[in-house]
Amino acid sequence: MDLQRFHVTLSHGGRPIMQGWWPDLATAERKFAAWIGERGGRDDARITLTDEADGGRVLKAWPDEDR
């Protein structure tokens, strides 16, 4: 398994300001949720979880596109 498979990014104003990579999905999902709680209150914040082994496919995004 690729050590940097799952990538979580916090962006503000369209620019990445914090990133992390994890080897397993469960850990990356916990980090994604934690970042929402810790940093989601910033104006214009966007947090994404992607699978780098699958071409950077977005697995989760906050806020949801439907909002």
N, C-alpha and C positions, 0 to 999 in steps of 0.2 A: 504494500500500500504506500502511496506517495505521502511523505511526511507533511506536505503542504496542500493536501487535497481540498479541504474546506476552508473558504476564505470569508471572513466577516469584515465589512467596511462601514465605517461611519463617515458620511459626507456632510458637508455644510456648504450651502451655496454652490453645489455641484462639484466641490473639490474634496477629495479624500483627506480627512484629518487624523484618522486612526484606523489601523488595520491589524488583523491577526489571522494566523493560519493554524489549523488543527488537523490531526490525522484521522479523526473519527467524527462522524456526523453528530452523535449524541453530545459530545463536548462542544462542538461548534454551535449547536442549537441552544445549549445552555448559555453560551457566551452571547449569542444573538439576543436572547431574552434579557440577559443581564444588562447589556448595553442599552436596550430600550428603556429599562428602568433607571439606569444611571445617567444616560445622556439624551434620551428621547425628548426631553423638555426644551431643548434648544430650538430656536426658530429655524426653520428650513432644514432641520436634521433629516437625514435619510440613512437607514441601516439596511444593508443587504447581506445575505448569506448565499454564496455561490459554490458550485462544485467545479473546481478547476480541472478535474479529470474528465469532465463532460463538456469541455469547451467554454467554461465560465457560465454555465446555465444557472440562472437565478432560482434558488430553491425557496427563499423567503425574502420579503421586502417589507420594511416599515417606514412610513405608513403605507397601508395597502393602496394600490393603484386606484381602487374604487372609491377612496375617500375624497 
